[in-house]
Amino acid sequence: MIQNAGGCNRSRFRWIGYLGFLVIAAIVLGLGSALAHNITEGDAGYIQEIWGVKLIPFTYLGAKHMVTGYDHILFLFGVVFFLYRMKDVAIYVSLFALGHSVTMLTGVWFGWGVNAYIIDAIIGLSVVYKALDNLGAYQRWFGFQPNTKAATLIFGLFHGTGLATKILDYQISGDGLLPNLLAFNVGVEFGQILALAVILIVMGYWRKTSKFFSQAYTANVVIMSLGFMLMGYQITGYFVAT
């Protein structure tokens, strides 16, 4: 009877996990064209129509982009998944922020654009990479652990390039460009702090449960699957568009 009860519980948790995955997948597929490094139509129109220094609006747009950018959130979630000390969280998030800021600012300032589908596919790959890292796949497959700090910084560069590409598509005014970009970047980092705070609160409660380690594997498989879905969506879009 005890074994049967345990089997029922495992089956129930498995089905709950599958249902959660399907719900999240539906959200990702439904919002894929609207949010993945995109700026909403209203915000895009605003960017195209204004000129001069507009610090507060650009700060708001940057924060809004980060909070609604599920590709950023998924990557951050993977990065902090097994980080227990705030010192480590600060180091990794700072590396991601550094990479993100450098390529976003320089990309827009110098007009370095990359095909949006390709860069967003790479961003999806970053989510897959981090989930596999959390699952210990590289140690099992290759016998060594890649430098996680370097990977976080490098993928941060790609995330910033993706955002720069989108901003360039909307032909932001050169009048007040640098202050506006700096304000936008401040907003992005503020939004990142807000998103990270929510993630850490949820993780703090989750880690206290007895099911955390048994559910961690499934959670990272879900993260990896969503990353593959993001990649597939962007690769399909590339071939359709061309």
C-alpha positions as a printed Julia matrix, in Angstrom:
242×3 Matrix{Float64}:
  0.0    0.0     0.0
  2.83   2.39    0.83
  4.52   1.63   -2.46
  1.3    2.16   -4.35
  0.75   5.48   -2.6
  4.28   6.52   -3.47
  3.71   5.52   -7.08
  0.5    7.54   -7.21
  2.28  10.56   -5.79
  5.08  10.28   -8.32
  2.55   9.91  -11.11
  0.63  12.93   -9.85
  3.75  15.07   -9.67
  4.78  13.89  -13.14
  1.44  14.89  -14.62
  1.54  18.24  -12.83
  4.99  18.79  -14.32
  3.79  17.9   -17.81
  0.78  20.2   -17.44
  2.99  23.04  -16.25
  5.28  22.5   -19.22
  2.39  22.6   -21.65
  1.05  25.82  -20.14
  4.45  27.51  -20.26
  5.06  26.24  -23.79
  1.72  27.64  -24.94
  2.62  31.01  -23.45
  6.02  31.01  -25.13
  4.6   30.05  -28.52
  1.79  32.56  -28.2
  4.09  35.41  -27.24
  7.09  34.43  -29.32
  6.53  36.92  -32.08
  5.54  39.69  -29.7
  8.09  39.71  -26.93
 11.33  37.91  -27.75
 13.64  40.9   -27.84
 10.9   42.87  -29.57
  9.65  46.26  -28.5
  5.86  46.55  -28.61
  4.26  48.45  -31.48
  3.27  51.34  -29.23
  6.75  51.65  -27.78
  8.3   51.33  -31.23
  6.15  54.16  -32.53
  7.13  56.28  -29.54
 10.83  55.65  -30.16
 10.49  56.63  -33.8
  8.61  59.85  -33.1
 10.62  61.43  -30.29
 13.96  63.2   -30.3
 16.11  64.85  -27.69
 17.01  63.63  -24.23
 14.14  61.61  -22.68
 15.66  59.9   -19.68
 12.57  58.77  -17.78
 10.71  57.29  -20.78
 13.79  55.38  -21.92
 14.44  54.12  -18.39
 10.87  52.84  -18.29
 11.22  51.17  -21.7
 14.42  49.43  -20.6
 12.84  48.09  -17.41
  9.74  46.98  -19.31
 11.85  45.12  -21.85
 13.71  43.16  -19.2
 10.64  42.28  -17.12
  8.71  41.07  -20.19
 11.73  39.49  -21.91
 11.16  35.83  -21.08
 14.36  34.79  -22.85
 16.33  36.93  -20.38
 14.29  35.57  -17.47
 14.8   31.95  -18.49
 18.55  32.45  -18.79
 18.76  34.24  -15.43
 16.65  31.51  -13.85
 19.11  28.92  -15.12
 22.12  30.95  -13.98
 20.98  31.32  -10.36
 19.29  27.91  -10.1
 22.04  26.33   -8.02
 23.59  29.5    -6.59
 22.97  29.66   -2.84
 25.21  32.53   -1.75
 24.28  36.12   -2.58
 27.93  36.81   -3.34
 27.86  34.25   -6.15
 24.53  35.54   -7.44
 25.96  39.07   -7.55
 29.05  37.93   -9.47
 27.16  35.99  -12.14
 24.42  38.57  -12.59
 27.04  41.31  -12.85
 28.87  39.38  -15.56
 25.63  38.97  -17.49
 24.81  42.67  -17.03
 28.29  43.68  -18.2
 28.03  41.65  -21.39
 24.48  42.78  -22.03
 25.35  46.44  -21.53
 28.5   46.47  -23.65
 26.94  45.06  -26.82
 23.66  46.91  -26.45
 25.34  50.3   -26.1
 28.09  49.8   -28.67
 25.8   48.0   -31.09
 23.33  50.87  -31.27
 25.97  53.61  -31.1
 28.01  52.18  -33.97
 25.07  50.74  -35.88
 26.17  47.12  -35.62
 23.13  45.15  -36.64
 22.82  41.36  -36.83
 20.04  39.31  -38.37
 17.37  39.27  -35.65
 16.41  35.62  -36.23
 19.99  34.41  -35.96
 20.83  36.34  -32.81
 17.57  35.33  -31.12
 18.27  31.69  -32.01
 21.64  32.04  -30.27
 19.86  33.53  -27.26
 17.6   30.46  -27.23
 20.77  28.38  -27.35
 22.04  30.19  -24.25
 18.98  28.93  -22.37
 19.63  25.37  -23.57
 23.32  25.63  -22.68
 22.64  26.74  -19.13
 20.0   24.08  -18.52
 22.39  21.36  -19.73
 25.09  22.84  -17.5
 22.74  22.59  -14.51
 22.02  18.97  -15.43
 25.75  18.17  -15.38
 25.67  17.14  -19.03
 29.08  18.5   -20.01
 30.91  16.63  -17.29
 29.21  13.38  -18.33
 29.69  13.92  -22.06
 33.13  15.53  -22.21
 34.66  14.85  -18.8
 35.18  18.51  -17.85
 33.21  21.52  -16.66
 33.26  24.61  -18.93
 33.97  27.94  -17.26
 30.52  29.04  -16.09
 31.54  32.66  -15.49
 32.97  33.01  -19.0
 29.85  31.43  -20.49
 27.59  33.85  -18.59
 29.59  36.84  -19.85
 29.71  35.59  -23.45
 26.01  34.86  -23.62
 25.38  38.25  -22.04
 27.12  39.77  -25.06
 24.69  37.94  -27.35
 21.66  39.03  -25.33
 22.78  42.67  -25.64
 23.39  42.27  -29.37
 19.84  41.0   -29.79
 18.44  44.08  -28.11
 20.7   46.42  -30.09
 19.49  44.84  -33.31
 15.86  45.5   -32.4
 16.52  49.09  -31.38
 18.31  49.74  -34.66
 15.31  48.39  -36.56
 13.25  51.26  -35.15
 15.74  53.93  -36.23
 16.14  55.7   -32.92
 16.87  59.42  -33.25
 20.51  60.49  -33.04
 19.48  63.57  -31.05
 20.17  62.68  -27.43
 21.15  59.15  -28.41
 23.85  58.5   -25.81
 21.91  59.76  -22.74
 18.82  57.91  -23.93
 20.76  54.68  -24.43
 22.33  55.0   -20.98
 18.89  55.6   -19.47
 17.53  52.59  -21.34
 20.38  50.46  -20.01
 19.77  51.66  -16.46
 16.14  50.63  -16.91
 17.2   47.22  -18.18
 19.37  46.65  -15.13
 16.61  47.88  -12.81
 14.18  45.48  -14.46
 16.75  42.72  -14.1
 16.98  43.38  -10.36
 13.19  43.22  -10.03
 12.98  39.96  -11.99
 15.9   38.5   -10.05
 14.3   39.42   -6.72
 11.16  37.49   -7.65
 13.21  34.51   -8.84
 15.27  34.41   -5.65
 12.19  34.64   -3.41
 10.53  31.77   -5.25
 13.74  29.74   -5.23
 14.22  30.4    -1.52
 10.86  28.85   -0.67
 11.28  26.04   -3.19
 14.69  25.02   -1.87
 13.23  24.56    1.6
 10.9   21.83    0.37
 11.87  18.18    0.48
 11.04  17.83   -3.23
 13.5   20.42   -4.52
 16.29  18.14   -5.68
 13.92  15.6    -7.18
 12.09  18.38   -9.06
 15.25  20.26  -10.07
 15.98  17.78  -12.85
 12.5   18.16  -14.36
 12.65  21.94  -14.03
 15.9   22.14  -15.99
 14.57  19.76  -18.64
 11.63  22.15  -19.03
 14.0   25.13  -19.27
 16.06  23.28  -21.88
 12.93  22.37  -23.86
 11.76  25.99  -23.87
 15.2   27.05  -25.11
 14.95  24.56  -27.97
 11.48  25.89  -28.77
 12.81  29.44  -28.91
 15.61  28.3   -31.2
 13.21  26.41  -33.45
 10.86  29.38  -33.68
 13.66  31.75  -34.72
 15.3   29.32  -37.16
 11.93  28.68  -38.81
 11.34  32.44  -39.01
 14.73  32.91  -40.66
 14.04  30.45  -43.45
 10.49  31.7   -43.96
 11.66  35.3   -44.13
 14.41  34.52  -46.61
